[in-house]
Amino acid sequence: MKLFSAAQIKAWDQYTILNEPVTSTELMERAAKGCAEWISTKVPSSNRIMVFCGPGNNGGDGLAISRLLIVAGYAVRIYILGNTVKNSADFLLNLEKLQAVTNQIELLEQEAAFPEITKTDFVIDALFGYGINRKLEGLPASLVTHINQSQAAVISIDIPSGLFPDKSSQGNTVIRAAVTLTFQVMKLAFMLPENAVFTGSIHIIAIGLHPRFYETTSVNFEMLHEIAIRSFLPSRKKFSHKGTYGNALLIAGSHGMMGAAVLGARACLRSGAGKLTCYIPACGYAILQTTVPEAMCITDSNEKHISSLQVADAYTAYAIGPGIGKWEDGKHVMKSLFQKQPQRLIIDADGLNVLSAAPELLSQMPKHTILTPHPKEFEKLFGPSENDFDRLQLALEKSRLYQCFIVLKGKYSFIATPNGKGYFNPTGNPGMATAGSGDVLTGILLGLFAQSDNAEQVTLAGVYLHGLAGDIAAKKYTETALIAGDIVVHLTEAFEQLETRDYFY
């Protein structure tokens, strides 16, 4: 799914009006009908609905929604912010239609006129839409604060009022919605952690915007979709053998953290790698041989941690980091790995800590390396950001500078690519915020990278699969009880959901 800017959304509306064709009022009616239908399935008709409308098209949506809910039998009171002298033609037309079915309309021109809102009320926020470009002040800010201080459930139309769609809203006065009914597509602001407190649950209301605009308009950000991911997955051929699917090397583990190596190894093999070798400290030999018998093992001369890299140059893909610990030898090991100039490399966990401690190594990193930091690891690597939007831009900048792929892990994990485009992942859940989950992701990426040299497709597919397996596991075990090993176990079902079989090879 493409994530359009506010300017592009406005252009999409106009394109639809000109090319369908449809009038702007009819388009507003579509939006209102979709919202009213959703609300009527969720809000009991016994509850009062209070609709707060601003001066623009978002307010016009609110007026049309109010009319449709009244016709459906709801008790609705409508509050218009300020006077109606400068309102748009569409707003005034919907106001006229609304006045034909109700007289429960009030103008709010001062704070003293703000109505009491009870906890049994439902509030519809139709004050300010995606076109807002400055912080709310004065009466609008006071009204938003008044609504937020109530105990009523708030439903925001398209975007919570006061929230910028394309830049950080830190310091803004913003509606705190329980639900956001957004039109046609998700918005960039909804992808970022700093805005979660404002949006609540998000539901997309299709309003029939012209598909040609979507198909022909380029964007900087997209949300991953199952159809694309399915096309990225390697297929198994009839006359293949284990060598067909790559020879992977996982550099992982240390005393007390061999579980990271086990999880990564299992995930790698479950992701289709033909062969896997684990390079581990001597203390982990018995553990790996008994828990992952399908993997081969090479042990370092050091008993407790990896101190060197004594391996042949015969591996298709490499991964380093899970559980290797924070040892001074780490820099030497990373240098030795870079000197091999691996064409397919993943760096995670303590491998990222090595880079943070020796940032001069970043310029030596092979092109198309995949880095998988969580936000704190990202900050240690590349420095702090003032807000989540700045962090996105920094990730894209560093991805382009080092020609690497950066997976910024979290809800809607963000993937920055060297060509300047960013992707958000829709799969995954809070249950995956558990020890070892990142090690599993590393293993999945390694397994896929062993089979394909397309780093971008490997990164996008690996992140999507990781989240999908976690979602499947959470349905069985719940988010609270989910552990990293469950993600590995349910990779089978994730692949089954995504794989398409070609019976004509």
HELIX and SHEET records of a PDB file:
HELIX    1   1 ALA A    6  ASN A   19  1                                  14    
HELIX    2   2 SER A   24  LYS A   42  1                                  19    
HELIX    3   3 ASN A   57  VAL A   71  1                                  15    
HELIX    4   4 ALA A   89  GLN A   99  1                                  11    
HELIX    5   5 GLU A  111  ALA A  113  5                                   3    
HELIX    6   6 GLY A  138  GLN A  149  1                                  12    
HELIX    7   7 LEU A  188  MET A  191  5                                   4    
HELIX    8   8 PRO A  193  ASN A  195  5                                   3    
HELIX    9   9 ALA A  196  THR A  199  1                                   4    
HELIX   10  10 PRO A  211  THR A  216  1                                   6    
HELIX   11  11 GLU A  226  PHE A  232  1                                   7    
HELIX   12  12 LYS A  242  TYR A  245  5                                   4    
HELIX   13  13 MET A  258  ARG A  270  1                                  13    
HELIX   14  14 ALA A  282  GLY A  284  5                                   3    
HELIX   15  15 TYR A  285  THR A  291  1                                   7    
HELIX   16  16 ASP A  329  GLN A  339  1                                  11    
HELIX   17  17 ASP A  350  ALA A  357  1                                   8    
HELIX   18  18 PRO A  359  GLN A  364  5                                   6    
HELIX   19  19 PRO A  375  PHE A  382  1                                   8    
HELIX   20  20 ASP A  388  TYR A  402  1                                  15    
HELIX   21  21 PRO A  430  MET A  432  5                                   3    
HELIX   22  22 SER A  437  PHE A  449  1                                  13    
HELIX   23  23 ALA A  455  TYR A  477  1                                  23    
HELIX   24  24 ALA A  484  VAL A  489  1                                   6    
HELIX   25  25 LEU A  491  LEU A  498  1                                   8    
SHEET    1   A11 LYS A   2  LEU A   3  0                                        
SHEET    2   A11 PHE A 221  MET A 223 -1                                        
SHEET    3   A11 GLY A 422  PHE A 424  1                                        
SHEET    4   A11 PHE A 414  ALA A 416 -1                                        
SHEET    5   A11 PHE A 405  LEU A 408 -1                                        
SHEET    6   A11 ILE A 370  LEU A 371  1                                        
SHEET    7   A11 LEU A 345  ILE A 347  1                                        
SHEET    8   A11 ALA A 317  ILE A 320  1                                        
SHEET    9   A11 ASN A 247  ILE A 251  1                                        
SHEET   10   A11 LYS A 275  ILE A 280  1                                        
SHEET   11   A11 MET A 296  THR A 299  1                                        
SHEET    1   B 7 ILE A 105  LEU A 108  0                                        
SHEET    2   B 7 VAL A  76  LEU A  81  1                                        
SHEET    3   B 7 ILE A  49  CYS A  53  1                                        
SHEET    4   B 7 PHE A 122  ALA A 126  1                                        
SHEET    5   B 7 ALA A 153  ILE A 157  1                                        
SHEET    6   B 7 VAL A 179  PHE A 183  1                                        
SHEET    7   B 7 SER A 201  ILE A 205  1                                        
END                                                                             
